[in-house]
């Protein structure tokens, strides 16, 4: 998994651009926030949101955690996250490249990563997150997945009309704005997604007993508790 400075600068610029879009845009990840919040215990000590974006999930975590640290590569994402999180005194946001971070061992009760892992080497990050979790701590990952086989083709065919309904409810339009469409199209040129079988292969030797599942809106999740 190779990342040069040019690629990193391009990804950072993409997310800075996306952070400036109106927050009324449709976000498929938010459809699974409730699912993720049901997984950890009602109260946690320290939590890490790796790739926190504008801080939407960090704010939800903050209601049940003593402290939440949100990290993101994009300065603009972090700026928006701080602006929108002024009422929360137990959230800290930092601009950081998650791949370059050395997380302290057994530091966190909960580690979350949403729509970030496809930019990173999955196996490397699973090892780091595993080490950074306290015994009994929980890892929650939600990310995009590439389809494989006819079952996924059927699932994707079902997902598309549901995606249109969600967009209509959220934005009152069936099409993205030209600005949003251009920003996401440019970003998508650098995106590659794993197959679910690849995710399971990465988890098997590292996260015994992990619950790895596919979700309707082109997402997969990993839920794992460190024993």
N, C-alpha and C positions, 0 to 999 in steps of 0.2 A: 504494500500500500504506500504509494509515493505521493507526496504533496510538495510542490515547489512554491517559492514565494509568489510567483505570478498567479498560481491557482488560488493560493490563500487570499491574496489581495482581491482577486475577482469574486470569491465567495463572500468576503467581507463587504465588498461594494454591493453585491446582490442584496445582502440582508440589510444593509443601510438603506437601500432603495425601498425594500419591502416594508421596513419599519415606518416609512413616511406615508404609506398608503392609509386611507381611512380605515378605522378599526371596525367599521360596519361590514367589512368584507367577510365572506364565508371562510371559516376555518374548520376543516374536517377534524383536526386534532381535538378541538373542544368538544366534539360529540362523545369523546371517550374520557373526558375528565371525571365524570361521576364514576365510571368503571374503575379508574385508577384510584380515586379517593376511597373506594370501598375496600381496598386491599390492605393498607397498613392499619395498625391498631389506632384507637380513637385519639391517643396522645403520643407524640414522639418528641424526643429531645432535639437533636440536630439533624437537619435535612439539607441535601444538596440537590439543586436543579441544574443539571449540566446541559447547557444549550437552552437557556430560559426564555429567549426571545424577549417579548415585551412584558413578561412577568405574570401572565394570566394564571398559570398553574401555581407559581410560587405564592401568589396571594391566597389561593385556596389552601395550600399547604400551611401557610402561616397561621391559619385559624386553628390548627391542631398541633403545631410544633413550637417548641421554645425559640428556635432560631432557624431561618432558612437562608442559605447562601445560593444566589443565582449567578451563574457564569454564562457569558455569551461572547462570541468572537466579534460581534458587531457593536461598535460604540453607539450607533444610533439606536439599536435595540435596547441597550442598557440605559440610554438617556430617557427613552420613552418609559421603560420599566420603572425607573426612579421617579419620573414625573407622576406616574399613575399609582405609585405605591407610597405616597407621602403619609397616608394614614396608618401605615403598618410600621411599627417601630422594631419589629423582630425580623425584618428582611434586610439582607445586605446584597447589593448587586455589584459585580465586578466585570470589567472587560477582560477576557482571558481566552486563550486557545486551550480548550479542554485537553487536547492531545498532549500539550506541553506541560500540563499541570502534574505535580507530584503530590497526590493526595495522602495525608497522614493515615497510617494504619489504624483501623478500628475507630474511626472518627465519627461516623454518621449512623443514625438510626434508620434513615431512609434516603435512598438515592433515586432520583427520577431523571429520565432523559426522554424528551419528546421530540420526534422529527429531527434528530441530530445524528444518530448513529450511522446513517447512510453516508455521512461525510467523513467517517472515521473508521479505522480498522476494528472490526467488531470484536475479534478475539482479544486483542490488546486491551481494549476498553473494558471488556467483561472482567479480565484479570485485575485491572486496576480498581474497578468498582468493588469487586469481591473483597479485595484487600482493605479497602477504605471503610467497609461496613463493619459495624460492631456485631458481635454474636447476637443473633436474634433480629438483626437489621434486615430491611427489605429493599430489594432492587425492583424498580418499576421502569420498564422501557416500552415506549410506543413509537413505532416508526413505520415508514412506507415499505411495501413489499412488492416484488415483481411476481406476476402470476406464472403458474406452471401447470399445464394439463387442462383437461376439459372442465373439471370442477371449478377451477379458478376462472375460466372463460365464462361459465354460467354465472358465477358470483359477480364478476365485473359487469356483466350485462344487467343483472338485477340492481347493482349499485348505482348505475348511471342515472336512471329515472329518480331514485331516492336523492341523489346528489342535486338534481334539478329542483326537486321539491324543497330541499333545505336551502338552496340558494334563493329561491323565490320567497320563502318565509323570512330569511335573514336580511336580504338586500332589496326585496321587491322587484328584482330584475332577474331574467333568466341568463343574461350574459354579463360577464365581467366588464368593468369600465375599460376603455382602451389603455389607460395608464396601468391598471392592475394586470391586464392581459399581457402587455409588453414586458412588465417586470417579471411575471412568473414564467413567461416563455424564455426570457433570457436566462433566468436562474435554472430552468429545467434542462438547458443544454449541458450543464455540468453535473447533473444528478444521475446517479446509477443506484439501483435498489437490489437488495439480495432476494433470493427465493426463500420461501419458508424452510425448505429442506436445508439450505445453507445456514440459516439461523439456528436450526435445531442441531446441526453438526457442530457449530461453534459453542453452543450451550452444553452439549452432552458431557464433555470432559471437565467443564469448569463449574457448572451450576447444576449439581445433581438434584433431580426432582423438580426442575424449573417447569412452570406452566407456560408453554409457548403455544400461542393460538393465533389464528387469522381472524380478522374482523372485516366487516362488509365494505367499508369505505377505503379499500386499498391500504389497510393497515395491518400490522401484527403487534402482538404484545408479548413481553416476557415479565413474569411475576415470579420472584424467587426470594426465599428467606434463608439467610445464612445461619447455619446451626452452630 
